[in-house]
Amino acid sequence: MRFDCQTVIALGLLAAAMKHDTQHQHSTTTVHAFSLSSLPTSAVQSSNYIASRRTHTRLFDGLDEKIWDRTADYVDAIVEEKTAGLAEYDDEENRTARRRKRDIFKQALRDLASLSLVDYKWRSAVFKKNEADRMEEEMLARMMGEDVSYARPMDADSSRRGPLGNAEKSAVQWLTSVIEEEGKRARRIAESDGELIRPKDLSATDEAGPLSELERRAIQFLNEVSDSEVKRVQSGTIRPKDMAKRGPLGEAEARAVLALSKVVESEKFRMDQSRRRGGEAVRPIDVPGPLGEFERYVGDIIRSEKQRVKDREKNEGKLVRPKDASVVSGLGNVERRAVEDWEQLSKEEKERFSSFKRFLAERRPMEMDENSPLGVTEAFAVGLLRGPKLLGKVVGRVKELLNSEELEGDDRDIVQKSLPESKSDL
């Protein structure tokens, strides 16, 4: 049973008061017997009464001090005992609460892992079924000597596959590896006691995948940075690049410092050349260095654009694109590569569109199973749509026959010779 501090203090005061009443019953009785009827009626009685009250007041003051001292000691002992018990009880409650929360977390983790495992099995079955169907179609097409129809860019032949097909194939392979890896991790979590299995904890031989490799690399990078920084602090080195064994930060700083030092050296050399020439301006392109290379690149673009304007004047005002300019520049090279990629992408999509039409034609419900609900519905809808077209053809043929004339002479002989013998006999 738990007691708060106020309850303990009240119990202590009550016990002390009961003890005080037992030991000093005579004094308390005299005090309690005081009433309005015992008030003094004369001066002598008044003085005696006042002296008696002062004596009783001093007596009770001394008794109150002793009672309060004993009560305070008693209450402190009770409070310390109860506080120690409450502390132990609170610690046990905290441990129980933490254990309960940990069990709830483990159970939730196992449930999530079980759901992930079910999802993995479903996705894996779908991927495997689609891949098996695709391989079967390719085999049958090769046996019949036909091209395989496809709808997705990645299903095209390697000789026809373009940028979209290669990108989709790489993305699907990566996603498949991730799904397989997460399925194995979910299985290990579901079979364990709710322990959290990180991707890096998977076996590197038969369970690891892209996520595991990515996490291992990230942790390795952070460990290298941490180790190099600890060694740098211990050795008293100020800059990371000055370490005997550089870490990632040291290598990055060294590369940045090297690039900046090249710029500084080229600028110093350019200023020295300008002083030697009597203050004549020396351009960055006239001295070796990164700024000179940049100026040369920009200068080529400017010269190419000026020449493109002249080429347009020679071409009767027709637009001359940067890739067609007589002076080659970086802008022309970029446009040339972009045009090549666009042409390859357009060719890939045109072939995919023609294959996609064959893909739909082969998988139409009325072609695959005409007695199915979808097949019957499609056949009825197609018949309704083709009816007006057929009627228009019939009307056109009738008009053509009405406007026709009888053949004469050589034309009739030619038509009769071209007719089958059975028709001529009739």
Phi, psi and chi 1 to 4 in degrees:
 res  aa     phi    psi   chi1   chi2   chi3   chi4
   1 MET       -  134.1 -178.3  176.5 -179.5      -
   2 ARG   -96.5  138.7  -61.4 -176.2   60.8  178.6
   3 PHE  -121.8  137.1  -62.4   95.3      -      -
   4 ASP   -87.4  173.7   54.5    2.3      -      -
   5 CYS   -65.9  -37.6  -67.3      -      -      -
   6 GLN   -63.8  -40.8  -66.0 -179.9   -5.0      -
   7 THR   -63.9  -42.7  -55.5      -      -      -
   8 VAL   -63.1  -44.4  173.5      -      -      -
   9 ILE   -63.4  -41.4  -67.3  173.4      -      -
  10 ALA   -62.9  -42.0      -      -      -      -
  11 LEU   -63.1  -40.7  -68.9  174.8      -      -
  12 GLY   -64.7  -43.6      -      -      -      -
  13 LEU   -63.8  -39.1  -69.1  175.0      -      -
  14 LEU   -64.8  -42.0  179.7   61.6      -      -
  15 ALA   -65.4  -41.4      -      -      -      -
  16 ALA   -66.0  -39.8      -      -      -      -
  17 ALA   -63.7  -41.7      -      -      -      -
  18 MET   -64.1  -37.3  -66.7  175.1   63.7      -
  19 LYS   -67.0  -39.7 -174.9  176.7 -178.8 -179.0
  20 HIS   -66.0  -37.9  171.3  -94.9      -      -
  21 ASP   -65.6  -35.6  -69.6  -19.5      -      -
  22 THR   -70.4  -43.4  -55.9      -      -      -
  23 GLN   -76.3  -30.4  -66.7  178.4   -5.9      -
  24 HIS  -124.9   52.3  -55.1  -76.2      -      -
  25 GLN   -69.2  -36.3 -176.5  177.3    5.5      -
  26 HIS   -65.1  -45.1  175.7   71.8      -      -
  27 SER   -66.2  -42.2  -61.4      -      -      -
  28 THR   -68.1  -34.7   54.7      -      -      -
  29 THR   -64.2  -39.0  -56.2      -      -      -
  30 THR   -64.2  -40.2  -57.0      -      -      -
  31 VAL   -67.2  -46.3  174.3      -      -      -
  32 HIS   -67.7  -23.8  -70.7  -63.4      -      -
  33 ALA   -75.3  -10.9      -      -      -      -
  34 PHE   -65.3  131.4  176.9   75.9      -      -
  35 SER  -147.9  178.5   62.9      -      -      -
  36 LEU   -69.1  -25.6  -67.1  174.8      -      -
  37 SER   -70.6  -22.5   61.8      -      -      -
  38 SER   -91.8   14.7   61.9      -      -      -
  39 LEU   -66.6  144.0  -69.9  174.9      -      -
  40 PRO   -69.4  150.9   24.7  -32.3      -      -
  41 THR  -114.9  -10.2   58.0      -      -      -
  42 SER  -133.3  172.4   64.1      -      -      -
  43 ALA   -68.6  -40.4      -      -      -      -
  44 VAL   -64.3  -46.2  176.6      -      -      -
  45 GLN   -62.4  -35.0  -70.0  178.5   -9.7      -
  46 SER   -65.8  -42.8  -62.0      -      -      -
  47 SER   -66.0  -40.5   60.9      -      -      -
  48 ASN   -63.8  -38.6  -67.5  -25.0      -      -
  49 TYR   -65.3  -42.7  174.3   76.8      -      -
  50 ILE   -64.5  -42.4  -66.9  172.4      -      -
  51 ALA   -63.0  -42.2      -      -      -      -
  52 SER   -61.5  -41.6  175.3      -      -      -
  53 ARG   -64.9  -37.8  -68.7  -64.5  -58.3  167.5
  54 ARG   -65.9  -39.5  -70.9  176.4  179.0  174.3
  55 THR   -62.6  -47.3  -57.9      -      -      -
  56 HIS   -63.6  -35.8  -76.7  -69.5      -      -
  57 THR   -65.8  -42.2  -58.7      -      -      -
  58 ARG   -65.5  -38.8  -73.5 -166.7  -61.7  -90.8
  59 LEU   -61.2  -47.6  176.0   61.1      -      -
  60 PHE   -70.4  -30.9  -81.5  107.4      -      -
  61 ASP   -62.9  -43.0  -70.9  -18.0      -      -
  62 GLY   -66.2  -41.6      -      -      -      -
  63 LEU   -65.1  -38.8  -69.9  174.2      -      -
  64 ASP   -62.2  -41.1  -71.4  -17.4      -      -
  65 GLU   -62.8  -44.0  -68.0  178.0   -2.3      -
  66 LYS   -65.0  -42.9  -67.1  180.0 -179.0  179.8
  67 ILE   -62.9  -44.7  -69.8  172.0      -      -
  68 TRP   -66.8  -35.7  -81.6  109.9      -      -
  69 ASP   -63.6  -47.8  -68.5  -19.2      -      -
  70 ARG   -64.8  -39.2  -66.5  177.8 -179.5  177.5
  71 THR   -63.4  -42.0  -57.9      -      -      -
  72 ALA   -62.9  -43.5      -      -      -      -
  73 ASP   -62.4  -41.8  -64.9  -20.5      -      -
  74 TYR   -65.8  -43.5  179.9   74.0      -      -
  75 VAL   -65.5  -40.7  170.1      -      -      -
  76 ASP   -60.8  -41.4  -69.4  -18.8      -      -
  77 ALA   -63.9  -42.5      -      -      -      -
  78 ILE   -66.2  -42.3  -66.5  177.0      -      -
  79 VAL   -63.6  -43.3  168.8      -      -      -
  80 GLU   -61.7  -41.9  -69.4  178.2   -2.3      -
  81 GLU   -65.4  -45.3 -179.1 -180.0   -1.7      -
  82 LYS   -67.7  -37.7  -64.2  -62.7 -178.6 -177.8
  83 THR   -64.0  -41.2  -56.8      -      -      -
  84 ALA   -62.8  -41.5      -      -      -      -
  85 GLY   -65.1  -41.4      -      -      -      -
  86 LEU   -65.1  -38.2  -69.4  175.3      -      -
  87 ALA   -62.6  -44.6      -      -      -      -
  88 GLU   -63.4  -39.8  -66.4  178.8   -1.6      -
  89 TYR   -66.4  -40.2 -176.5   78.0      -      -
  90 ASP   -65.7  -40.8  -69.7  -20.1      -      -
  91 ASP   -60.9  -42.1  -67.7  -19.1      -      -
  92 GLU   -65.6  -40.0 -177.8   63.7   26.3      -
  93 GLU   -64.3  -40.8  -83.0 -167.0  -13.1      -
  94 ASN   -63.9  -42.3  -68.3  -25.3      -      -
  95 ARG   -63.9  -39.8  -73.2 -166.3  -66.1  -90.8
  96 THR   -65.3  -41.4  -55.9      -      -      -
  97 ALA   -65.2  -43.2      -      -      -      -
  98 ARG   -63.8  -39.8  -72.2 -165.4  -63.2  -91.0
  99 ARG   -64.8  -39.0 -168.1  179.8  -56.5  110.7
 100 ARG   -66.1  -43.2 -171.6 -176.9  -59.5  110.7
 101 LYS   -63.7  -39.7  -68.6  178.6 -179.6  178.4
 102 ARG   -64.3  -40.0 -174.3  170.2   58.4 -109.0
 103 ASP   -66.3  -39.8  -65.9  -19.6      -      -
 104 ILE   -63.8  -41.6  -67.8  174.1      -      -
 105 PHE   -64.2  -42.7  174.6   76.2      -      -
 106 LYS   -64.2  -41.2  -71.6 -175.9  176.4 -179.1
 107 GLN   -65.8  -41.5 -176.6   62.7   34.5      -
 108 ALA   -63.7  -38.7      -      -      -      -
 109 LEU   -65.6  -40.2 -172.0   61.2      -      -
 110 ARG   -65.0  -40.4  -76.2 -162.3  -62.1  -91.9
 111 ASP   -64.0  -43.9  -65.5  -19.6      -      -
 112 LEU   -63.8  -39.5  -70.8  175.9      -      -
 113 ALA   -64.3  -37.3      -      -      -      -
 114 SER   -65.1  -42.6  -59.6      -      -      -
 115 LEU   -63.9  -40.7  -67.0  176.4      -      -
 116 SER   -63.7  -36.1  -61.3      -      -      -
 117 LEU   -66.2  -40.1 -169.0   58.9      -      -
 118 VAL   -63.9  -43.7  173.1      -      -      -
 119 ASP   -63.0  -39.5  178.6   72.4      -      -
 120 TYR   -62.7  -43.8  157.2   72.9      -      -
 121 LYS   -62.6  -40.0  -68.4  179.1  179.3  178.3
 122 TRP   -66.4  -48.2  175.6   76.9      -      -
 123 ARG   -64.2  -41.3  -68.6  178.6 -177.2  -87.0
 124 SER   -63.3  -39.6  179.7      -      -      -
 125 ALA   -65.8  -39.3      -      -      -      -
 126 VAL   -65.0  -46.8  169.9      -      -      -
 127 PHE   -60.9  -44.3  -78.2  156.8      -      -
 128 LYS   -66.4  -38.6  -69.2  178.5 -179.7  178.3
 129 LYS   -65.8  -44.6 -178.5  178.6 -179.2  -58.9
 130 ASN   -63.0  -40.4  -67.6  -20.7      -      -
 131 GLU   -66.9  -39.6 -172.6   65.0   21.0      -
 132 ALA   -64.9  -42.8      -      -      -      -
 133 ASP   -62.8  -40.3  -66.2  -18.3      -      -
 134 ARG   -64.5  -44.1 -179.0   63.6 -171.4  173.1
 135 MET   -64.6  -36.1  -66.6  177.2   64.3      -
 136 GLU   -65.6  -42.8 -177.5 -179.8   -0.6      -
 137 GLU   -63.5  -41.5  -68.6  176.5    0.0      -
 138 GLU   -63.3  -40.0  -69.2  179.6   -5.4      -
 139 MET   -66.1  -43.2 -177.5  180.0   63.8      -
 140 LEU   -66.2  -38.2  -67.5  175.6      -      -
 141 ALA   -65.2  -40.1      -      -      -      -
 142 ARG   -65.0  -38.6  -69.4 -166.7 -173.0   96.6
 143 MET   -65.1  -33.3  -67.6  174.2   61.2      -
 144 MET   -91.0   -4.1  -61.6  175.8   65.0      -
 145 GLY    72.5   30.3      -      -      -      -
 146 GLU  -116.0  163.9  -61.0  176.9   -6.7      -
 147 ASP   -81.9  142.1  -66.5  -27.0      -      -
 148 VAL   -78.3  130.5 -175.7      -      -      -
 149 SER   -81.0  144.4   59.6      -      -      -
 150 TYR  -147.3  159.0   60.1   92.5      -      -
 151 ALA  -115.2  -31.6      -      -      -      -
 152 ARG   -93.9  144.9  -59.6  173.7   61.4  179.6
 153 PRO   -59.6  -33.6  -24.0   33.2      -      -
 154 MET   -71.7  -16.6   60.5  170.0  -70.8      -
 155 ASP   -85.3   -1.5  -66.9  -26.4      -      -
 156 ALA   -70.9  160.7      -      -      -      -
 157 ASP   -64.4  153.3 -172.0   67.5      -      -
 158 SER   -59.7  -29.8   57.7      -      -      -
 159 SER   -76.6  -19.8   60.0      -      -      -
 160 ARG  -106.3  -10.7  -60.1  179.1  179.6  177.9
 161 ARG   -72.6  131.9 -168.1 -177.3  -54.6  130.8
 162 GLY  -109.0 -158.7      -      -      -      -
 163 PRO   -60.4  -42.6  -22.4   32.5      -      -
 164 LEU   -65.1  -41.5  -76.0 -178.3      -      -
 165 GLY   -63.8  -44.1      -      -      -      -
 166 ASN   -64.7  -40.9  -65.9  -31.5      -      -
 167 ALA   -65.4  -42.9      -      -      -      -
 168 GLU   -66.7  -39.4 -174.9 -176.5    8.4      -
 169 LYS   -63.6  -43.0 -169.4  174.4 -176.8   63.1
 170 SER   -64.2  -42.2  -58.9      -      -      -
 171 ALA   -65.0  -40.7      -      -      -      -
 172 VAL   -67.8  -40.3  169.4      -      -      -
 173 GLN   -62.0  -42.6  -70.2  177.5   -7.9      -
 174 TRP   -64.6  -44.0 -176.0   85.1      -      -
 175 LEU   -64.6  -38.2 -176.8   60.2      -      -
 176 THR   -63.5  -42.1  -55.9      -      -      -
 177 SER   -62.9  -39.5  -57.8      -      -      -
 178 VAL   -65.9  -42.3  169.1      -      -      -
 179 ILE   -63.8  -42.0  -68.7  175.2      -      -
 180 GLU   -63.8  -42.3  -67.8  -68.0  -27.6      -
 181 GLU   -64.4  -44.7  177.2 -173.3   12.6      -
 182 GLU   -67.9  -32.1  -72.4  -59.5  -64.0      -
 183 GLY   -64.0  -42.1      -      -      -      -
 184 LYS   -66.5  -37.7  -64.9  174.1 -177.2  178.2
 185 ARG   -68.5  -39.4 -169.5  162.5   71.4   93.8
 186 ALA   -64.4  -37.0      -      -      -      -
 187 ARG   -64.6  -41.9 -177.7 -178.6  -69.9  108.1
 188 ARG   -66.2  -38.0  -73.6 -171.9   55.8  179.2
 189 ILE   -68.2  -42.0  -65.9  175.0      -      -
 190 ALA   -66.2  -34.0      -      -      -      -
 191 GLU   -82.5  -13.8  -66.3  174.7   -5.3      -
 192 SER   -91.7 -172.3   65.9      -      -      -
 193 ASP   -90.4   37.5 -168.8   22.2      -      -
 194 GLY    81.6   20.7      -      -      -      -
 195 GLU   -76.3  144.5  -62.3  179.2   -0.9      -
 196 LEU   -81.7  115.6 -179.8   60.1      -      -
 197 ILE  -101.0  116.0  -53.3  -63.7      -      -
 198 ARG   -84.5  157.3  -63.6  170.3   58.9  180.0
 199 PRO   -55.7  -34.9  -27.4   35.2      -      -
 200 LYS   -71.7  -15.2   72.7  178.2 -174.1   62.6
 201 ASP   -81.3   -6.8  -62.1  -28.6      -      -
 202 LEU   -73.6  155.9  -61.5  176.3      -      -
 203 SER   -67.0  133.6  175.6      -      -      -
 204 ALA   -73.4  -12.9      -      -      -      -
 205 THR   -89.9  -45.5   56.4      -      -      -
 206 ASP  -130.1   -2.3   55.7  -12.7      -      -
 207 GLU  -120.8  -25.2  -66.8  179.7  -21.5      -
 208 ALA   -68.0  150.9      -      -      -      -
 209 GLY  -142.1 -159.9      -      -      -      -
 210 PRO   -61.4  -42.1  -22.0   32.5      -      -
 211 LEU   -65.7  -38.9  -64.6 -177.2      -      -
 212 SER   -63.3  -44.5  176.8      -      -      -
 213 GLU   -65.0  -39.7 -174.8   66.1   21.2      -
 214 LEU   -64.0  -43.3 -177.8   62.3      -      -
 215 GLU   -68.0  -38.7 -174.7  178.2    5.6      -
 216 ARG   -62.4  -42.2  -73.5 -163.9 -177.7   97.7
 217 ARG   -65.6  -41.1  -71.1 -178.0  179.6  177.8
 218 ALA   -63.4  -43.9      -      -      -      -
 219 ILE   -66.4  -39.7  -67.9  175.5      -      -
 220 GLN   -62.4  -41.5 -177.6 -179.7    1.2      -
 221 PHE   -63.2  -45.9  173.7   78.0      -      -
 222 LEU   -65.2  -37.5  -65.5  177.0      -      -
 223 ASN   -65.8  -40.4  -70.5  -24.2      -      -
 224 GLU   -63.7  -41.5  -70.0  177.0   -2.4      -
 225 VAL   -63.6  -45.3  171.8      -      -      -
 226 SER   -64.0  -45.4  176.6      -      -      -
 227 ASP   -63.6  -42.7  -64.7  -19.5      -      -
 228 SER   -66.0  -37.8   63.1      -      -      -
 229 GLU   -69.5  -37.2  -71.0  -59.5  -63.0      -
 230 VAL   -64.0  -44.5  169.3      -      -      -
 231 LYS   -64.9  -35.8  -68.1  179.6 -179.0  178.5
 232 ARG   -66.0  -40.8 -174.7  170.5   67.6   86.5
 233 VAL   -67.7  -41.3  172.4      -      -      -
 234 GLN   -66.1  -36.4  -67.7  175.7   -9.2      -
 235 SER   -82.4  -11.1   61.7      -      -      -
 236 GLY    78.7   16.2      -      -      -      -
 237 THR   -78.7  136.3  -53.8      -      -      -
 238 ILE   -82.9  -51.1  -62.4  177.4      -      -
 239 ARG  -102.0  140.6  -57.1  179.9   63.7  175.6
 240 PRO   -61.8  -31.2  -23.8   33.9      -      -
 241 LYS   -71.6  -15.7   75.1  177.2 -174.0   63.0
 242 ASP   -87.1    1.5  -63.6  -27.5      -      -
 243 MET   -72.5  147.5  -68.0  -71.0  -65.2      -
 244 ALA   -63.9  -42.2      -      -      -      -
 245 LYS  -115.5  104.6 -174.7  178.0  179.8 -179.5
 246 ARG   -77.9  148.3  -63.6  171.0 -179.4  168.5
 247 GLY   -98.8 -168.7      -      -      -      -
 248 PRO   -59.3  -41.6  -24.3   33.7      -      -
 249 LEU   -66.2  -38.0  -65.3 -177.7      -      -
 250 GLY   -65.4  -41.0      -      -      -      -
 251 GLU   -66.5  -41.3  -66.9  -66.5  -22.7      -
 252 ALA   -63.9  -42.5      -      -      -      -
 253 GLU   -66.2  -38.7 -174.5 -176.1    6.1      -
 254 ALA   -63.5  -41.5      -      -      -      -
 255 ARG   -65.5  -41.2  -71.6 -166.6  -67.4  -92.5
 256 ALA   -65.7  -41.6      -      -      -      -
 257 VAL   -66.1  -38.0  168.6      -      -      -
 258 LEU   -62.9  -44.0  179.4   60.9      -      -
 259 ALA   -64.3  -43.0      -      -      -      -
 260 LEU   -66.8  -36.2  -68.2  176.1      -      -
 261 SER   -66.2  -35.3   62.3      -      -      -
 262 LYS   -63.9  -42.4  -70.4 -178.3  178.7 -179.5
 263 VAL   -63.1  -43.6  173.7      -      -      -
 264 VAL   -64.3  -43.8  171.8      -      -      -
 265 GLU   -63.5  -42.4  -70.5  177.6    0.4      -
 266 SER   -65.2  -37.4   64.4      -      -      -
 267 GLU   -70.0  -37.9  -72.3  -59.2  -62.4      -
 268 LYS   -63.9  -42.9  -72.2 -178.8  178.6  179.7
 269 PHE   -64.7  -37.1 -178.0   72.3      -      -
 270 ARG   -67.0  -41.2 -171.5  165.5   68.4   89.9
 271 MET   -64.9  -37.3  -64.1  -59.1  -66.2      -
 272 ASP   -65.9  -41.0 -176.8   62.4      -      -
 273 GLN   -64.5  -37.0  -68.1  -66.9  -36.7      -
 274 SER   -65.1  -38.2  179.2      -      -      -
 275 ARG   -67.7  -40.1  -76.8 -165.0  -57.1  -91.9
 276 ARG   -66.3  -27.6  -69.7 -177.3  179.8 -179.0
 277 ARG   -91.6   15.9  -63.5 -178.7 -176.2 -177.5
 278 GLY    74.9   34.4      -      -      -      -
 279 GLY    87.7    5.1      -      -      -      -
 280 GLU   -69.2  139.1 -178.0 -177.9   -6.2      -
 281 ALA   -69.4  133.4      -      -      -      -
 282 VAL  -115.8  121.0  178.3      -      -      -
 283 ARG   -77.5  154.3  -64.4  169.9   58.2 -175.6
 284 PRO   -59.3  -28.6  -25.7   34.6      -      -
 285 ILE   -69.8  -17.6 -164.5  173.3      -      -
 286 ASP   -83.5   -6.7  -62.4  -29.6      -      -
 287 VAL  -128.9  150.1  -65.7      -      -      -
 288 PRO   -70.4  139.4   24.5  -32.7      -      -
 289 GLY   159.6  168.1      -      -      -      -
 290 PRO   -61.2  -40.4  -21.5   32.3      -      -
 291 LEU   -65.2  -35.5  -66.5 -177.9      -      -
 292 GLY   -65.3  -41.0      -      -      -      -
 293 GLU   -63.4  -39.5  -65.1  -65.1  -31.3      -
 294 PHE   -66.0  -42.3  178.6   74.3      -      -
 295 GLU   -65.0  -37.2 -176.1 -179.5    1.1      -
 296 ARG   -64.0  -40.9 -176.6 -173.1   61.5   79.6
 297 TYR   -63.6  -45.7 -179.8   79.6      -      -
 298 VAL   -66.9  -38.2  174.8      -      -      -
 299 GLY   -63.6  -38.6      -      -      -      -
 300 ASP   -61.8  -39.5  -68.6  -17.7      -      -
 301 ILE   -65.3  -43.2  -66.3  177.5      -      -
 302 ILE   -63.6  -45.2  -65.8  174.2      -      -
 303 ARG   -63.5  -38.6  -74.4 -168.8  -63.1  -88.6
 304 SER   -65.9  -39.1  175.6      -      -      -
 305 GLU   -67.6  -38.0  -70.2  -60.1  -58.4      -
 306 LYS   -64.9  -41.0  -69.7 -179.5  178.7  179.1
 307 GLN   -68.0  -31.5 -175.9   62.5   36.8      -
 308 ARG   -66.8  -34.6 -168.1  159.7   67.8   92.7
 309 VAL   -64.7  -41.1  172.8      -      -      -
 310 LYS   -66.3  -40.8  -64.8  178.6 -179.2  179.0
 311 ASP   -62.2  -34.0  -65.6  -18.5      -      -
 312 ARG   -67.4  -38.8 -179.3  175.7 -178.8  178.3
 313 GLU   -64.2  -37.8  -65.4  174.9   -4.8      -
 314 LYS   -72.9  -23.2  -64.5  178.2 -179.6  179.2
 315 ASN   -94.3   28.9 -161.4   22.2      -      -
 316 GLU    59.8   36.5  -62.0  177.9   -4.4      -
 317 GLY    81.0    1.5      -      -      -      -
 318 LYS   -76.5  147.5  -65.5 -178.4  180.0  178.9
 319 LEU   -67.6  133.0  178.9   63.6      -      -
 320 VAL  -111.5  118.2  178.5      -      -      -
 321 ARG   -75.2  155.7  -61.7  170.4   61.4  178.0
 322 PRO   -56.2  -34.6  -27.6   35.3      -      -
 323 LYS   -71.1  -20.1   70.6 -178.2 -175.1   66.3
 324 ASP   -98.6    3.5  -60.5  -32.4      -      -
 325 ALA   -68.3  151.6      -      -      -      -
 326 SER   -71.3  -22.5   56.6      -      -      -
 327 VAL  -106.7  120.9  177.4      -      -      -
 328 VAL   -77.7  137.7 -179.2      -      -      -
 329 SER  -141.5  175.8   65.1      -      -      -
 330 GLY   -64.0  -36.6      -      -      -      -
 331 LEU   -64.0  -40.0 -169.8   60.7      -      -
 332 GLY   -65.7  -39.4      -      -      -      -
 333 ASN   -64.6  -40.5  -65.9  -28.0      -      -
 334 VAL   -63.9  -44.3  170.8      -      -      -
 335 GLU   -65.4  -37.2 -174.2 -175.7    8.2      -
 336 ARG   -63.8  -44.5 -168.4  175.5  -64.8  107.6
 337 ARG   -65.8  -37.9  -72.6 -166.3  -65.6  -92.3
 338 ALA   -65.3  -40.5      -      -      -      -
 339 VAL   -65.7  -40.6  168.4      -      -      -
 340 GLU   -62.3  -43.6  -68.5  175.8   -3.4      -
 341 ASP   -65.0  -39.4  -66.8  -20.6      -      -
 342 TRP   -66.7  -40.1  177.1 -103.8      -      -
 343 GLU   -64.6  -40.9  -70.1  177.4   -6.9      -
 344 GLN   -65.7  -39.5 -174.2  177.1    5.2      -
 345 LEU   -66.6  -41.0 -179.1   61.8      -      -
 346 SER   -63.7  -42.9  -59.7      -      -      -
 347 LYS   -62.3  -41.8 -178.9 -179.5  178.2 -178.9
 348 GLU   -62.1  -43.7  175.6 -171.3   11.4      -
 349 GLU   -70.7  -34.0  -72.5  -58.3  -61.8      -
 350 LYS   -64.5  -45.0  -72.5  178.9 -179.1  178.7
 351 GLU   -64.6  -37.4  -67.6  179.9   -5.2      -
 352 ARG   -68.1  -35.8 -171.4  167.8   74.1   92.7
 353 PHE   -65.7  -43.3 -179.7   70.8      -      -
 354 SER   -65.3  -39.1   59.9      -      -      -
 355 SER   -68.8  -32.9  178.8      -      -      -
 356 PHE   -66.8  -35.7 -175.7   68.1      -      -
 357 LYS   -64.4  -42.0  -69.5 -168.3  -65.5 -175.9
 358 ARG   -66.2  -35.1  -70.1 -170.5  -70.7  109.3
 359 PHE   -62.3  -42.9  179.1   83.7      -      -
 360 LEU   -70.3  -38.7  -67.8  178.6      -      -
 361 ALA   -64.4  -36.4      -      -      -      -
 362 GLU   -73.7  -21.5  -66.8  173.1   -2.5      -
 363 ARG  -112.7   20.9  -72.8  162.7  177.1   76.9
 364 ARG   -71.8  139.5  -66.7  177.0   62.0  178.0
 365 PRO   -57.3  -38.3  -24.4   33.1      -      -
 366 MET   -71.3  -16.3   61.7  179.6  -64.7      -
 367 GLU   -92.9  -36.4  -63.0  -68.8  -20.0      -
 368 MET   -81.9  -45.7  -62.2 -178.3   65.1      -
 369 ASP  -150.3   91.9 -172.0    3.4      -      -
 370 GLU   -71.8  -16.9   59.0 -178.3    4.4      -
 371 ASN   -89.3   -5.7  -64.6  -35.2      -      -
 372 SER   -75.8  162.5   63.3      -      -      -
 373 PRO   -56.2  -43.3  -25.8   34.8      -      -
 374 LEU   -65.9  -38.7  -71.3  178.3      -      -
 375 GLY   -64.8  -43.5      -      -      -      -
 376 VAL   -65.6  -41.7  172.8      -      -      -
 377 THR   -63.1  -44.4  -56.8      -      -      -
 378 GLU   -66.1  -41.3 -175.8 -176.7    7.3      -
 379 ALA   -62.6  -40.9      -      -      -      -
 380 PHE   -65.1  -43.4  179.3   73.8      -      -
 381 ALA   -65.9  -41.3      -      -      -      -
 382 VAL   -65.1  -38.5  170.0      -      -      -
 383 GLY   -62.7  -41.1      -      -      -      -
 384 LEU   -63.8  -39.9  -71.1  178.7      -      -
 385 LEU   -72.7  -33.1  -65.9  175.7      -      -
 386 ARG   -81.7  -17.1  -72.0 -179.9  177.0  177.5
 387 GLY   -58.6  -53.6      -      -      -      -
 388 PRO   -60.3  -35.7  -23.5   34.1      -      -
 389 LYS   -64.8  -42.9 -173.8  177.2  179.4  180.0
 390 LEU   -65.3  -40.5  179.8   60.8      -      -
 391 LEU   -63.7  -39.1 -178.3   60.6      -      -
 392 GLY   -63.5  -39.6      -      -      -      -
 393 LYS   -64.9  -39.9  -71.6 -176.2  177.1 -179.5
 394 VAL   -63.8  -44.2  170.6      -      -      -
 395 VAL   -62.2  -42.0  172.2      -      -      -
 396 GLY   -63.0  -39.0      -      -      -      -
 397 ARG   -67.5  -39.0 -177.8   58.4  179.7  165.7
 398 VAL   -63.9  -42.9  170.0      -      -      -
 399 LYS   -62.2  -37.7  -70.3 -178.4  177.5  179.3
 400 GLU   -65.5  -40.0 -177.4 -179.4   -5.1      -
 401 LEU   -68.1  -37.8  -68.2  174.8      -      -
 402 LEU   -67.1  -33.3  -68.5  176.1      -      -
 403 ASN   -85.9   -3.8  -65.1  -30.3      -      -
 404 SER   -78.0  158.5   62.2      -      -      -
 405 GLU  -124.0  159.6  -62.2  178.1   -4.3      -
 406 GLU   -73.9  136.2 -174.7  178.1   -4.3      -
 407 LEU   -78.4  148.2  -62.6  178.0      -      -
 408 GLU  -133.5  152.2  -63.0  178.2   -2.5      -
 409 GLY    69.1 -135.1      -      -      -      -
 410 ASP   -63.8  -33.6  -62.7  -23.5      -      -
 411 ASP   -63.3  -40.8  -66.7  -24.0      -      -
 412 ARG   -67.8  -38.6 -176.3  174.5   56.6 -174.3
 413 ASP   -62.8  -40.5  -64.5  -22.2      -      -
 414 ILE   -64.6  -42.3  -66.4  173.0      -      -
 415 VAL   -67.0  -40.1  171.3      -      -      -
 416 GLN   -66.7  -36.2  -71.4  179.6   -6.4      -
 417 LYS   -67.8  -31.9  -69.9  179.8  179.9  179.2
 418 SER   -78.8  -15.5   62.3      -      -      -
 419 LEU   -75.5  151.2  -67.4  176.2      -      -
 420 PRO   -64.5  159.4  -19.3   30.2      -      -
 421 GLU   -65.8  -37.6  -65.5 -179.5   -2.6      -
 422 SER   -60.5  -38.6   58.7      -      -      -
 423 LYS   -69.0  -39.0  -63.8  -67.2 -177.2 -178.1
 424 SER   -67.4  -33.0   59.5      -      -      -
 425 ASP   -64.9  -35.3  -65.5  -21.7      -      -
 426 LEU   -68.7      -  -66.2  174.1      -      -
